[in-house]
Amino acid sequence: MGNSAPLPAFGALAGLKVIDLSRVLGGPYCGQILADHGAHVIKVEPPAGDETRAWGPPFADDGTAAYYNGLNRNKRDIVIDLSKPEGREIVLKMLTDADVLLENFKIGTLERWGIGHDQTLRERFPRLIHCRVSGFGADGPLGGAPGYDAVAQALGGLMSVNGTPDTGALRVGVPVVDIATGLSAVIGVLLAVIERQHSGRGQFVEATLYDTAVSLLHPQSANWLQSGQTPTLSGNAHSNIVPYDKFPTQTCEVFLGIGNNGQWNKLCEFLGRPELAKEPRFATNADRLRHRDALRALLEEHLLKVDGEWLCQELLAAGIPAGAVRTVPQVLTAPHTQHRDMVVQVEGMSGIGIPVKLSRTPGRAHSAPPRFGQHTRELLLEHGYGVATIDALIARGTVQQAVA
C-alpha cells in the first residue's frame, strides 16, 4: 500500500492511498467512504472545480454548497489542469505509490489523454486498482452515453415501480442509484485489494449507474422472471407482503412492516382483534395478498383512532416492525440517531455519520471537506516538487491553490 500519507493512521484502510479524480456524487461518495475508514484520499479537481460546489443553496460560510460538503470530508484537495501534459504528469507521479485510482470521466477521456487503463496505466502501474464509475459502461447499445441518477432510474426500471396509479411513475426522492453505485464501487475496490494480496496485481474495476439500477429491482425483477407478469405501481404497498404499507392514524402516518404470520398474529392481538388472524381471508400472507383491500379497510378503521407515535413505540416493544413517517429534521434530531453517532461534527461542520461500525478499527470523520485547492502546494511538495517548480506550475495555470 502507498506510504506517503502524512495523516494519522486509523481505520481498516490505513495506509491505502487513493487518487480521486471523480466529481459529482457516485465517485466522491466512494472516495469519502474509503477516507472515513482511514484511506489517504487525494481529491484532484479540474480548474472549474467539482460542479457540486455550486449546487446550492444552501451554502456554507465559505460559499461551498452543502451538496459538495456531504460527499468530500476526510480528503485532501489539489487542483490540476489535466488537459495539459504537465498536469497529467503530476497525476502519474502521484500514482507511483498509489493503490487506487478513482475516476468518472466521460468514456474515452483518459485514452484521449494517453493515460487509459489498457493504454498506459496497467503496464506502468501493475499494482494499481483503477476504479471507473460511469453511466452505462464503455460498450453495448448505450456504451459511452452520459449518465445521471434520474435517467438511470428511468431506464433501469425503478421509476416504473415507484409511485401510484394516480401519480404515475416517480423518481425516488434521493439519488439512490448514484449512492448505490458509489457503494458498489467501494465493494469493487475492496474486492480488488483483497485479491491483490494473493496475486500482487491490480485490476480494472467498473461500477455503472445502469447496472446498479437494474440490480436494485428486487423483488419486482425476480417476480417478473418467475411469473412473466409486469409489475405495476403500488404506492407504499409491497408487491409480495401484506400488510406492508403506510397507514393514517389520529396523529401521523405510520408504516407497518408485517413480514410473517407470527408478527401478523401479534398485531391482531395488540389491536384487540385476535380473530382477524384466524379468519380464512387473512390467515396466511397469500390470503392477505388476495384480500389486501378488505384488510386495509379494517386496519384503517382501527388505526385512525390511535396516536401514531405511541402506537409505533408499543408495536416495536412488542416485536412488531412499525415506524412513524418522519421528516428529515425529525430523523436527524432523533435520540436514536444521536445514539448511533449518525450526525457528527468535524471542524465546526455537521455531517452524516458512518453507517458501518467496526469494533477494532472504527472509521471516523477527522477533517472537514477541503476548500478548492486547499492542499495543492503541500501535496506537490510531498511528491517531490520544489518550491520554484510549484510557483511556475501555478503561474502557468497547470495547478491552482486556495485563495487565502
Number of C-alpha atoms within 10 A of each C-alpha: 16 17 13 16 18 10 13 11 14 16 19 17 19 22 22 23 26 29 22 25 23 24 25 19 26 30 28 28 25 28 34 25 24 26 28 28 25 27 29 30 28 24 28 26 23 22 17 10 15 20 14 17 19 16 15 14 11 12 16 12 7 7 13 21 19 19 19 23 20 18 24 27 25 28 27 26 26 26 26 28 19 21 13 12 12 15 17 19 13 18 16 16 13 20 20 14 18 24 24 28 25 26 22 23 15 17 21 13 13 18 13 10 13 14 18 16 19 11 12 13 22 19 11 15 19 12 22 28 27 24 25 22 29 27 26 22 23 16 10 8 9 13 13 16 15 14 19 18 22 21 17 26 26 16 13 20 19 24 19 19 21 20 19 16 11 8 10 13 19 18 19 16 7 10 16 21 29 28 20 21 28 26 20 22 25 22 15 17 27 15 12 21 22 11 14 16 10 8 9 12 16 21 20 18 20 19 27 25 30 26 18 24 22 17 14 17 15 11 14 20 17 11 16 13 11 9 9 10 10 12 14 15 19 14 19 14 18 15 17 14 17 27 24 18 18 20 20 20 20 13 15 15 18 22 20 20 20 21 16 13 14 12 17 23 19 19 22 16 14 15 14 11 14 15 12 19 20 12 11 10 18 23 16 16 20 14 14 20 18 13 14 19 11 12 17 16 10 12 16 14 11 14 19 16 12 14 16 24 19 11 19 19 15 14 20 12 11 13 12 22 18 23 19 21 17 13 8 9 8 11 14 15 12 12 11 11 15 14 9 12 14 16 15 15 15 15 10 9 14 14 18 15 18 18 11 11 12 11 7 8 14 15 25 19 21 17 17 20 23 20 18 25 23 19 21 22 22 16 19 19 14 13 13 11 16 13 13 9 13 19 15 13 17 17 11 10 16 22 26 25 19 15 8 4
